[in-house]
Amino acid sequence: MIGIDYAILGVLLISSFISLIRGFVKEALSLAGWILSFWVSLTFSGGLSEMLASSIENSSFRLIIAFVALFVISLIVSTMINFFTTRLVQRTGLSGTDRFLGVVFGFLRGILLVSVLVLLSGLTELPKQAMWQDSALLFRFQAIAVLMRDYLPASVAGNFHF
């Protein structure tokens, strides 16, 4: 194993440890909250932007303000739901199971994170370097990155060097 392999293991361990501390429910609801907040902002920022037309003249600035406001409000609401749901799980005595599932979630998140980083590295010449070829772990993540690349438009996928 070389340095890049230790870095990969570090990412997987740190992600798993964070999820062990936070638990599955908190991690899953947090991720869902971010995704939902982004969706709410994309979906409703145009409408809110129109409502702000009398207050803010610049349409681009108005749209940015509407997007950010909706995102922040949605994130606050989802954080409150997350807080109360996490408290409920702690009170029901499921915290051991929650933490175990959190480790699994964190490990899978770490795999996804490393795979995305490997995919982005494919836009460079790194996959042709000797350290890439000598790695004991990179080829596994490169296989996932290739699967991810196949879902990209052909015009984008052609830019990857593996």
N, CA and C atoms as a LAMMPS dump frame, in Angstrom:
ITEM: TIMESTEP
0
ITEM: NUMBER OF ATOMS
486
ITEM: BOX BOUNDS ff ff ff
-5.0000000000000000e+02 5.0000000000000000e+02
-5.0000000000000000e+02 5.0000000000000000e+02
-5.0000000000000000e+02 5.0000000000000000e+02
ITEM: ATOMS id mol type element x y z
1 1 1 N 0.841 -1.183 0
2 1 2 C 0 0 0
3 1 3 C 0.884 1.243 0
4 2 1 N 0.394 2.247 -0.69
5 2 2 C 1.133 3.501 -0.775
6 2 3 C 0.303 4.618 -0.155
7 3 1 N 0.833 5.823 -0.175
8 3 2 C 0.19 6.966 0.477
9 3 3 C -1.248 7.2 0.056
10 4 1 N -1.535 7.061 -1.227
11 4 2 C -2.901 7.294 -1.706
12 4 3 C -3.864 6.274 -1.1
13 5 1 N -3.395 5.056 -0.89
14 5 2 C -4.235 4.028 -0.263
15 5 3 C -4.546 4.386 1.186
16 6 1 N -3.555 4.905 1.88
17 6 2 C -3.783 5.329 3.267
18 6 3 C -4.743 6.521 3.322
19 7 1 N -4.653 7.399 2.338
20 7 2 C -5.584 8.534 2.279
21 7 3 C -7.018 8.036 2.054
22 8 1 N -7.18 7.058 1.182
23 8 2 C -8.506 6.477 0.933
24 8 3 C -9.045 5.841 2.206
25 9 1 N -8.217 5.053 2.871
26 9 2 C -8.643 4.431 4.134
27 9 3 C -8.993 5.495 5.167
28 10 1 N -8.229 6.584 5.183
29 10 2 C -8.511 7.679 6.111
30 10 3 C -9.877 8.295 5.855
31 11 1 N -10.205 8.528 4.594
32 11 2 C -11.517 9.095 4.248
33 11 3 C -12.628 8.149 4.69
34 12 1 N -12.456 6.855 4.423
35 12 2 C -13.477 5.876 4.81
36 12 3 C -13.638 5.807 6.325
37 13 1 N -12.526 5.817 7.046
38 13 2 C -12.593 5.738 8.51
39 13 3 C -13.184 7.003 9.122
40 14 1 N -12.776 8.154 8.635
41 14 2 C -13.298 9.419 9.173
42 14 3 C -14.8 9.529 8.907
43 15 1 N -15.227 9.191 7.708
44 15 2 C -16.648 9.246 7.384
45 15 3 C -17.44 8.275 8.258
46 16 1 N -16.9 7.075 8.457
47 16 2 C -17.569 6.084 9.312
48 16 3 C -17.621 6.551 10.754
49 17 1 N -16.531 7.134 11.238
50 17 2 C -16.482 7.593 12.629
51 17 3 C -17.464 8.742 12.873
52 18 1 N -17.515 9.673 11.949
53 18 2 C -18.462 10.786 12.083
54 18 3 C -19.889 10.249 12.154
55 19 1 N -20.192 9.277 11.309
56 19 2 C -21.537 8.705 11.313
57 19 3 C -21.787 7.849 12.544
58 20 1 N -20.748 7.262 13.104
59 20 2 C -20.896 6.53 14.365
60 20 3 C -21.319 7.483 15.467
61 21 1 N -20.691 8.631 15.518
62 21 2 C -21.008 9.629 16.539
63 21 3 C -22.411 10.197 16.319
64 22 1 N -22.726 10.536 15.089
65 22 2 C -24.01 11.187 14.801
66 22 3 C -25.175 10.206 14.705
67 23 1 N -24.933 8.998 14.245
68 23 2 C -25.995 8.013 14.083
69 23 3 C -26.646 8.104 12.715
70 24 1 N -27.285 7.002 12.338
71 24 2 C -27.893 6.903 11.015
72 24 3 C -29.023 7.907 10.815
73 25 1 N -29.907 7.995 11.797
74 25 2 C -31.07 8.873 11.641
75 25 3 C -30.625 10.305 11.391
76 26 1 N -29.679 10.768 12.178
77 26 2 C -29.206 12.148 12.019
78 26 3 C -28.521 12.343 10.663
79 27 1 N -27.701 11.371 10.27
80 27 2 C -26.998 11.466 8.988
81 27 3 C -27.979 11.435 7.818
82 28 1 N -28.906 10.491 7.844
83 28 2 C -29.852 10.349 6.735
84 28 3 C -30.771 11.564 6.639
85 29 1 N -31.272 12.024 7.785
86 29 2 C -32.15 13.197 7.76
87 29 3 C -31.394 14.458 7.363
88 30 1 N -30.141 14.537 7.74
89 30 2 C -29.33 15.686 7.351
90 30 3 C -29.146 15.718 5.832
91 31 1 N -28.791 14.578 5.264
92 31 2 C -28.634 14.494 3.81
93 31 3 C -29.956 14.794 3.11
94 32 1 N -31.036 14.211 3.609
95 32 2 C -32.357 14.465 3.023
96 32 3 C -32.723 15.944 3.135
97 33 1 N -32.378 16.564 4.253
98 33 2 C -32.666 17.988 4.442
99 33 3 C -31.951 18.863 3.431
100 34 1 N -30.685 18.56 3.171
101 34 2 C -29.932 19.339 2.18
102 34 3 C -30.527 19.153 0.78
103 35 1 N -30.843 17.913 0.443
104 35 2 C -31.418 17.639 -0.877
105 35 3 C -32.779 18.316 -1.011
106 36 1 N -33.616 18.186 0.014
107 36 2 C -34.941 18.799 -0.013
108 36 3 C -34.847 20.326 -0.072
109 37 1 N -33.922 20.896 0.675
110 37 2 C -33.745 22.354 0.658
111 37 3 C -33.339 22.841 -0.73
112 38 1 N -32.457 22.106 -1.368
113 38 2 C -32.031 22.467 -2.719
114 38 3 C -33.212 22.37 -3.684
115 39 1 N -34.002 21.298 -3.565
116 39 2 C -35.163 21.113 -4.427
117 39 3 C -36.188 22.229 -4.213
118 40 1 N -36.484 22.544 -2.954
119 40 2 C -37.439 23.616 -2.645
120 40 3 C -36.954 24.929 -3.255
121 41 1 N -35.672 25.209 -3.114
122 41 2 C -35.116 26.453 -3.655
123 41 3 C -35.223 26.506 -5.171
124 42 1 N -34.878 25.405 -5.831
125 42 2 C -34.981 25.371 -7.29
126 42 3 C -36.424 25.511 -7.76
127 43 1 N -37.324 24.849 -7.052
128 43 2 C -38.719 24.812 -7.477
129 43 3 C -39.451 26.128 -7.248
130 44 1 N -39.213 26.758 -6.115
131 44 2 C -40.036 27.902 -5.726
132 44 3 C -39.327 29.259 -5.759
133 45 1 N -38.053 29.292 -6.09
134 45 2 C -37.349 30.582 -6.086
135 45 3 C -37.88 31.526 -7.165
136 46 1 N -38.322 30.988 -8.29
137 46 2 C -38.885 31.846 -9.338
138 46 3 C -40.139 32.571 -8.864
139 47 1 N -41.02 31.831 -8.192
140 47 2 C -42.248 32.436 -7.671
141 47 3 C -41.978 33.473 -6.604
142 48 1 N -41.07 33.148 -5.685
143 48 2 C -40.723 34.105 -4.637
144 48 3 C -40.04 35.328 -5.235
145 49 1 N -39.241 35.106 -6.254
146 49 2 C -38.562 36.215 -6.921
147 49 3 C -39.578 37.21 -7.489
148 50 1 N -40.655 36.697 -8.057
149 50 2 C -41.7 37.577 -8.594
150 50 3 C -42.379 38.368 -7.481
151 51 1 N -42.556 37.741 -6.323
152 51 2 C -43.175 38.437 -5.187
153 51 3 C -42.288 39.561 -4.657
154 52 1 N -40.977 39.419 -4.865
155 52 2 C -40.031 40.428 -4.381
156 52 3 C -39.787 41.539 -5.399
157 53 1 N -40.482 41.507 -6.534
158 53 2 C -40.241 42.47 -7.614
159 53 3 C -40.429 43.916 -7.166
160 54 1 N -41.369 44.159 -6.274
161 54 2 C -41.588 45.539 -5.827
162 54 3 C -40.497 46.012 -4.869
163 55 1 N -39.789 45.076 -4.246
164 55 2 C -38.751 45.438 -3.271
165 55 3 C -37.351 45.477 -3.872
166 56 1 N -37.077 44.588 -4.829
167 56 2 C -35.736 44.472 -5.418
168 56 3 C -35.874 44.586 -6.935
169 57 1 N -35.218 45.576 -7.523
170 57 2 C -35.355 45.837 -8.955
171 57 3 C -34.575 44.857 -9.826
172 58 1 N -33.341 44.562 -9.469
173 58 2 C -32.478 43.704 -10.273
174 58 3 C -32.99 42.263 -10.222
175 59 1 N -33.382 41.714 -11.378
176 59 2 C -34.001 40.384 -11.414
177 59 3 C -33.027 39.267 -11.027
178 60 1 N -31.769 39.384 -11.41
179 60 2 C -30.781 38.358 -11.047
180 60 3 C -30.546 38.341 -9.548
181 61 1 N -30.375 39.521 -8.981
182 61 2 C -30.165 39.631 -7.538
183 61 3 C -31.398 39.136 -6.781
184 62 1 N -32.566 39.466 -7.298
185 62 2 C -33.826 39.048 -6.685
186 62 3 C -33.937 37.517 -6.677
187 63 1 N -33.546 36.884 -7.774
188 63 2 C -33.596 35.425 -7.865
189 63 3 C -32.608 34.784 -6.894
190 64 1 N -31.418 35.366 -6.781
191 64 2 C -30.418 34.852 -5.833
192 64 3 C -30.931 34.978 -4.407
193 65 1 N -31.492 36.123 -4.068
194 65 2 C -32.036 36.34 -2.72
195 65 3 C -33.149 35.327 -2.435
196 66 1 N -34.036 35.119 -3.402
197 66 2 C -35.144 34.172 -3.225
198 66 3 C -34.608 32.757 -3.032
199 67 1 N -33.631 32.361 -3.842
200 67 2 C -33.059 31.019 -3.746
201 67 3 C -32.413 30.807 -2.381
202 68 1 N -31.56 31.743 -1.982
203 68 2 C -30.852 31.621 -0.701
204 68 3 C -31.835 31.632 0.466
205 69 1 N -32.822 32.512 0.424
206 69 2 C -33.803 32.587 1.514
207 69 3 C -34.567 31.273 1.648
208 70 1 N -35.033 30.735 0.542
209 70 2 C -35.758 29.463 0.587
210 70 3 C -34.858 28.327 1.053
211 71 1 N -33.611 28.339 0.601
212 71 2 C -32.677 27.293 1.002
213 71 3 C -32.435 27.34 2.509
214 72 1 N -32.159 28.52 3.029
215 72 2 C -31.873 28.668 4.463
216 72 3 C -33.099 28.301 5.301
217 73 1 N -34.265 28.782 4.919
218 73 2 C -35.483 28.476 5.678
219 73 3 C -35.766 26.973 5.651
220 74 1 N -35.65 26.358 4.483
221 74 2 C -35.876 24.914 4.372
222 74 3 C -34.864 24.136 5.198
223 75 1 N -33.624 24.587 5.184
224 75 2 C -32.585 23.906 5.952
225 75 3 C -32.831 24.036 7.449
226 76 1 N -33.287 25.182 7.897
227 76 2 C -33.607 25.372 9.32
228 76 3 C -34.751 24.447 9.728
229 77 1 N -35.791 24.376 8.913
230 77 2 C -36.928 23.494 9.221
231 77 3 C -36.477 22.038 9.258
232 78 1 N -35.679 21.624 8.28
233 78 2 C -35.221 20.23 8.261
234 78 3 C -34.295 19.935 9.437
235 79 1 N -33.505 20.906 9.861
236 79 2 C -32.636 20.725 11.026
237 79 3 C -33.462 20.561 12.294
238 80 1 N -34.543 21.304 12.406
239 80 2 C -35.42 21.162 13.571
240 80 3 C -36.08 19.777 13.582
241 81 1 N -36.542 19.326 12.429
242 81 2 C -37.128 17.984 12.329
243 81 3 C -36.085 16.937 12.687
244 82 1 N -34.877 17.12 12.191
245 82 2 C -33.772 16.21 12.487
246 82 3 C -33.509 16.16 13.99
247 83 1 N -33.482 17.31 14.635
248 83 2 C -33.216 17.385 16.069
249 83 3 C -34.259 16.599 16.859
250 84 1 N -35.525 16.839 16.573
251 84 2 C -36.589 16.172 17.326
252 84 3 C -36.647 14.672 17.023
253 85 1 N -36.399 14.292 15.791
254 85 2 C -36.396 12.874 15.437
255 85 3 C -35.234 12.154 16.108
256 86 1 N -34.073 12.781 16.144
257 86 2 C -32.911 12.192 16.81
258 86 3 C -33.177 12.015 18.297
259 87 1 N -33.799 12.989 18.921
260 87 2 C -34.164 12.881 20.345
261 87 3 C -35.123 11.716 20.569
262 88 1 N -36.064 11.552 19.666
263 88 2 C -37.026 10.461 19.772
264 88 3 C -36.323 9.107 19.69
265 89 1 N -35.377 8.973 18.765
266 89 2 C -34.627 7.722 18.623
267 89 3 C -33.823 7.444 19.888
268 90 1 N -33.215 8.471 20.472
269 90 2 C -32.442 8.291 21.7
270 90 3 C -33.332 7.835 22.844
271 91 1 N -34.531 8.351 22.922
272 91 2 C -35.449 7.999 24.013
273 91 3 C -36.035 6.602 23.861
274 92 1 N -36.108 6.1 22.64
275 92 2 C -36.683 4.775 22.428
276 92 3 C -35.678 3.66 22.672
277 93 1 N -34.433 4 22.914
278 93 2 C -33.42 2.985 23.185
279 93 3 C -32.833 2.348 21.947
280 94 1 N -33.019 2.944 20.809
281 94 2 C -32.484 2.4 19.562
282 94 3 C -31.141 3.009 19.182
283 95 1 N -30.49 3.676 20.117
284 95 2 C -29.268 4.397 19.763
285 95 3 C -28.145 3.455 19.325
286 96 1 N -28.073 2.234 19.875
287 96 2 C -27.04 1.288 19.446
288 96 3 C -27.219 0.888 17.993
289 97 1 N -28.431 0.55 17.634
290 97 2 C -28.74 0.205 16.247
291 97 3 C -28.537 1.411 15.343
292 98 1 N -28.954 2.566 15.824
293 98 2 C -28.799 3.807 15.066
294 98 3 C -27.331 4.078 14.777
295 99 1 N -26.487 3.863 15.754
296 99 2 C -25.049 4.105 15.563
297 99 3 C -24.426 3.071 14.625
298 100 1 N -24.834 1.809 14.76
299 100 2 C -24.316 0.779 13.859
300 100 3 C -24.696 1.099 12.413
301 101 1 N -25.968 1.406 12.197
302 101 2 C -26.404 1.773 10.85
303 101 3 C -25.722 3.06 10.388
304 102 1 N -25.4 3.931 11.338
305 102 2 C -24.656 5.146 11.013
306 102 3 C -23.279 4.833 10.456
307 103 1 N -22.606 3.84 11.047
308 103 2 C -21.284 3.438 10.548
309 103 3 C -21.403 2.928 9.113
310 104 1 N -22.415 2.105 8.861
311 104 2 C -22.63 1.588 7.505
312 104 3 C -22.889 2.748 6.537
313 105 1 N -23.759 3.671 6.945
314 105 2 C -24.06 4.846 6.126
315 105 3 C -22.79 5.653 5.869
316 106 1 N -22.007 5.88 6.909
317 106 2 C -20.776 6.653 6.772
318 106 3 C -19.773 5.986 5.853
319 107 1 N -19.669 4.663 5.951
320 107 2 C -18.751 3.926 5.089
321 107 3 C -19.188 4.052 3.629
322 108 1 N -20.495 3.902 3.387
323 108 2 C -21.008 4.042 2.02
324 108 3 C -20.827 5.465 1.5
325 109 1 N -21.021 6.449 2.379
326 109 2 C -20.79 7.84 1.985
327 109 3 C -19.312 8.047 1.644
328 110 1 N -18.417 7.437 2.419
329 110 2 C -16.992 7.528 2.139
330 110 3 C -16.645 6.917 0.792
331 111 1 N -17.263 5.772 0.486
332 111 2 C -17.046 5.14 -0.817
333 111 3 C -17.503 6.073 -1.935
334 112 1 N -18.66 6.677 -1.759
335 112 2 C -19.171 7.611 -2.768
336 112 3 C -18.248 8.817 -2.918
337 113 1 N -17.785 9.366 -1.807
338 113 2 C -16.898 10.529 -1.843
339 113 3 C -15.595 10.197 -2.569
340 114 1 N -14.976 9.074 -2.215
341 114 2 C -13.724 8.684 -2.876
342 114 3 C -13.978 8.424 -4.362
343 115 1 N -15.1 7.791 -4.679
344 115 2 C -15.418 7.507 -6.082
345 115 3 C -15.596 8.788 -6.886
346 116 1 N -16.24 9.781 -6.302
347 116 2 C -16.405 11.073 -6.99
348 116 3 C -15.045 11.744 -7.18
349 117 1 N -14.188 11.673 -6.16
350 117 2 C -12.845 12.253 -6.287
351 117 3 C -12.041 11.534 -7.369
352 118 1 N -12.175 10.206 -7.436
353 118 2 C -11.493 9.44 -8.481
354 118 3 C -12.055 9.823 -9.85
355 119 1 N -13.374 9.973 -9.929
356 119 2 C -13.995 10.392 -11.189
357 119 3 C -13.444 11.745 -11.634
358 120 1 N -13.387 12.699 -10.715
359 120 2 C -12.85 14.023 -11.048
360 120 3 C -11.369 13.949 -11.404
361 121 1 N -10.638 13.037 -10.765
362 121 2 C -9.222 12.854 -11.106
363 121 3 C -9.067 12.352 -12.533
364 122 1 N -10.086 11.673 -13.033
365 122 2 C -10.058 11.195 -14.407
366 122 3 C -10.044 12.31 -15.43
367 123 1 N -10.351 13.517 -15.007
368 123 2 C -10.272 14.674 -15.904
369 123 3 C -8.839 15.161 -16.057
370 124 1 N -7.948 14.633 -15.227
371 124 2 C -6.532 15.002 -15.268
372 124 3 C -5.734 13.824 -15.824
373 125 1 N -4.433 13.954 -15.771
374 125 2 C -3.554 12.871 -16.217
375 125 3 C -3.188 11.913 -15.081
376 126 1 N -3.762 12.114 -13.896
377 126 2 C -3.427 11.273 -12.742
378 126 3 C -3.586 9.774 -12.986
379 127 1 N -4.642 9.306 -13.652
380 127 2 C -4.778 7.859 -13.846
381 127 3 C -3.636 7.218 -14.63
382 128 1 N -2.845 8.018 -15.316
383 128 2 C -1.716 7.485 -16.078
384 128 3 C -0.426 7.467 -15.264
385 129 1 N -0.454 8.071 -14.075
386 129 2 C 0.741 8.15 -13.233
387 129 3 C 1.058 6.792 -12.604
388 130 1 N 2.329 6.584 -12.274
389 130 2 C 2.771 5.32 -11.676
390 130 3 C 2.117 5.084 -10.319
391 131 1 N 1.976 6.137 -9.512
392 131 2 C 1.379 5.953 -8.185
393 131 3 C -0.071 5.487 -8.297
394 132 1 N -0.758 5.908 -9.34
395 132 2 C -2.138 5.465 -9.562
396 132 3 C -2.145 3.972 -9.89
397 133 1 N -1.224 3.585 -10.748
398 133 2 C -1.144 2.186 -11.168
399 133 3 C -0.676 1.271 -10.033
400 134 1 N 0.154 1.796 -9.119
401 134 2 C 0.697 0.996 -8.019
402 134 3 C -0.259 0.876 -6.835
403 135 1 N -1.315 1.628 -6.83
404 135 2 C -2.244 1.639 -5.7
405 135 3 C -2.98 0.306 -5.58
406 136 1 N -3.146 -0.132 -4.337
407 136 2 C -3.87 -1.377 -4.075
408 136 3 C -5.383 -1.161 -4.042
409 137 1 N -5.834 0.074 -3.879
410 137 2 C -7.265 0.347 -3.713
411 137 3 C -7.898 1.133 -4.855
412 138 1 N -7.115 1.939 -5.549
413 138 2 C -7.687 2.849 -6.546
414 138 3 C -8.455 2.145 -7.655
415 139 1 N -8.025 0.958 -8.057
416 139 2 C -8.707 0.299 -9.169
417 139 3 C -10.155 -0.042 -8.821
418 140 1 N -10.42 -0.316 -7.541
419 140 2 C -11.802 -0.598 -7.126
420 140 3 C -12.675 0.66 -7.257
421 141 1 N -12.126 1.78 -6.838
422 141 2 C -12.876 3.032 -6.925
423 141 3 C -12.944 3.534 -8.364
424 142 1 N -11.934 3.213 -9.152
425 142 2 C -11.97 3.592 -10.56
426 142 3 C -13.096 2.844 -11.267
427 143 1 N -13.343 1.594 -10.884
428 143 2 C -14.451 0.834 -11.478
429 143 3 C -15.789 1.518 -11.18
430 144 1 N -15.955 2.017 -9.953
431 144 2 C -17.181 2.745 -9.593
432 144 3 C -17.248 4.056 -10.378
433 145 1 N -16.102 4.736 -10.493
434 145 2 C -16.057 6.007 -11.226
435 145 3 C -16.424 5.801 -12.698
436 146 1 N -15.989 4.694 -13.276
437 146 2 C -16.33 4.404 -14.673
438 146 3 C -17.84 4.193 -14.81
439 147 1 N -18.442 3.5 -13.844
440 147 2 C -19.903 3.336 -13.859
441 147 3 C -20.6 4.69 -13.77
442 148 1 N -20.071 5.569 -12.918
443 148 2 C -20.65 6.91 -12.778
444 148 3 C -20.479 7.699 -14.078
445 149 1 N -19.312 7.585 -14.683
446 149 2 C -19.027 8.298 -15.932
447 149 3 C -20.006 7.89 -17.033
448 150 1 N -20.39 6.617 -17.033
449 150 2 C -21.289 6.12 -18.072
450 150 3 C -22.674 6.758 -18.014
451 151 1 N -23.023 7.368 -16.887
452 151 2 C -24.309 8.056 -16.761
453 151 3 C -24.228 9.525 -17.186
454 152 1 N -23.031 9.988 -17.469
455 152 2 C -22.848 11.376 -17.903
456 152 3 C -23.102 11.486 -19.404
457 153 1 N -23.442 12.675 -19.883
458 153 2 C -23.597 12.856 -21.332
459 153 3 C -22.289 12.511 -22.052
460 154 1 N -22.403 11.99 -23.254
461 154 2 C -21.23 11.553 -24.015
462 154 3 C -20.22 12.677 -24.205
463 155 1 N -20.702 13.905 -24.377
464 155 2 C -19.79 15.033 -24.575
465 155 3 C -18.936 15.29 -23.334
466 156 1 N -19.457 14.968 -22.16
467 156 2 C -18.707 15.138 -20.913
468 156 3 C -17.871 13.893 -20.636
469 157 1 N -18.462 12.719 -20.821
470 157 2 C -17.787 11.456 -20.51
471 157 3 C -16.511 11.268 -21.329
472 158 1 N -16.453 11.838 -22.508
473 158 2 C -15.272 11.706 -23.352
474 158 3 C -14.041 12.413 -22.814
475 159 1 N -14.191 13.245 -21.799
476 159 2 C -13.065 13.991 -21.239
477 159 3 C -12.305 13.229 -20.163
478 160 1 N -12.783 12.059 -19.782
479 160 2 C -12.14 11.294 -18.708
480 160 3 C -11.071 10.378 -19.28
481 161 1 N -9.959 10.25 -18.551
482 161 2 C -8.787 9.52 -19.033
483 161 3 C -8.699 8.111 -18.472
484 162 1 N -9.822 7.439 -18.331
485 162 2 C -9.802 6.01 -17.986
486 162 3 C -11.036 5.354 -18.56
